[in-house]
Every structure is written in C-alpha cells, then in structure tokens.
C-alpha cells in the first residue's frame, strides 16, 4: 500500500487507481484484526469520497492531508503483519 501511495506521488498512478488499489490490497490481505481494519477505513474513506466527487481531477492539494495521514498510519502499523483478532 505504501508503494501505491509513493507511485501516486511520483505521478505513476491516477488518483482513482490509487484509491481502489488501496481498497483491493486491503481485501486481498484478508486482515483479521477488526480494529485495525476499522482504523484503515477511517483513513481511506476521505480518499474515497474525493475519488467519488472529483475523480482523477482531484489535485495533490485536495488529497495531501488525507494521503499523508493514510501513509503515516500504514507506516506505523505492525498490525498489518500481526493479524490478531483485534478483540
């Protein structure tokens, strides 16, 4: 997921591809930690709303604070490797 964010920031990926790629990566990961997944969705939802409202015309200024928050969250979650049940 971090690589996807980096690719978007380098201009290698369209915004909508990033947003739905992140969602797909979460789905493929089959993460069992419900709390971790809930937090992930809290960071992803603003990105998805911008994708739905602005699509690929969303600017880096539009998405930067949300994308930075998601990036920070991902980089600080050992839980993506430790898939405890979160309960």
N, C-alpha and C positions, 0 to 999 in steps of 0.2 A: 504494500500500500504506500509506503514511503517513497518507493521508486516511482510509482504512478504520480505522486504529487510533484516529485522532482522533474519528471518528464513534462508535466503541465507547465511548470515554472520555466522550463527551458524552451517552451513553445513546440514541443514534440507531440503534444496531445491536445485535442479540442476539449473544451470545458465539459460538455455533456458526456464525452467519453470517459473523462476522469471520474465524474460523479457516479456514473453507472458502473464503471470499472471497480470503484471502491466498494460499491454495494455487492457486486459479483464476487469480489475477493472475500468479503465477509461471509457470503453464502457458501462459497466453496470451502472455506475454513471450518465450517460446522462447529463453531465455538460453543462450548457447553457452559461457559461462565455467563449466566444470565445478567448479572450486574455489569460485567464488562461490556457485553453486547448492548445493554441499555445505554451505557455511557457513550459507546461508539455512535449509537443512533442520535444521541443528543448533539454530538459534534457534526454528524453527517446531515441532519435534517436541514439546517440553514443552507448548506451547499446544494441540496436537492431542491429547495424552494427557489433559489436563484436559477438553477438549471431549468426549472419549470416555467419561471416567469421571464427570464432573459435568454435562456439557451446559450448558444455559443457566442452571443453578443455580450455576455457578462464580461466585464473588464477585470483586470487584476486588482484595481482599486475596489471594485464591488466585492470580490471574493477574498481578498487578502486576509482580513482579520479572521474569517471563518476557516480558511485553509490553514493559516498559521496555528490556530487553535487545534485543528484536527492533527496537524503534523506534530505538534508538541505532545498531544495526547498519545499518539501512536508511539512516539519515541520513548515514552515514559511508562509503557505498559508491559511489564514482564508477563502479565496475564495472557497475552496472546500466545505465549509459549506454554504457560502453566494453565491448562484448561480445567481447573477445579470447577465444581458445580456452582460456585458463587453464592451459595446459600448459607 
